[in-house]
Amino acid sequence: MSNDEPQQTEWESEVGLSEETTYVALYPNRKHAEEWMTEAEEQGYGSRSKYLYELIQEARAARQEGFLAYSQNESKVEELQLQVEQLQDELENAQNSEPGEIEIAHEEFVTTFLTENYQPLNKVLHQVTDSGVLTGIVKDAVEDQLFDLAEENKVEYKQGYGWRLAHNNADEEVVEA
């Protein structure tokens, strides 16, 4: 053994540990220690120490691959939780809004249609409408409104023809007479 490496203690020699092995004290909760012993026995380990050593080595390898670095990603997790809360609030607001009311709250949506060059508003609006992105939103709002108006007998729908303003009852009587 070189002088740079730690020397084996007298106790480690007396108990028969090899020169590459050392003693490390661990003071876990008693319940955890019992669970670890049970797991070690169930998995066929000769001792709890060998079982724990292997678990530690596996955890170290996983951490090096980035799987266990929660503390390093804690700020990212918090940021994502804030985004989830914000999206939930927006969803709730959208569900509580009037049919046909459209609100654009995501800056990414609007900035998608901008370039490094200045563009007048009508050109930006043209790009937004041409993209088809709003089609679903507008379609749902218009469809909801049409069904509401149909329930109030203000519009009518006929299969194969579509929608129209409902006939005024007075007009129908005149036509029938």
C-alpha angles and dihedrals in degrees: 000000000000124000091249093064121081113260121239112255122238091248092053089052092048094052091048102249114161118248091256092055128079138178121257121184118221123186108195130167107281092239091054092048090053091048090051091050091050091048091048091052093045091052094047101251116155091221143011089240093061090047093050092044091055092046091051092050091049091049092049091052091048092049091050088055089051098251099119103032095112093143090055091051096040093107091050090050091051091048091051091047089054090050091050091051091048092050091048090053091049091049091050091049091049091050091050095046125100117270111264093026110124122195124183108202103157114091090200089065094055097038090053088075097048127090134189088271124079114257129188117244093250090058092050090048090049091053091048094050094043091052092068091224092121095045094091094044094047093042092054092047093048093044092050091049093049092052090048090051091047090055087054090049091240094120134026134212126208122186111248093014106056132211133344140162111278118253115255109247091232090054091050091055091051092049092049094048 
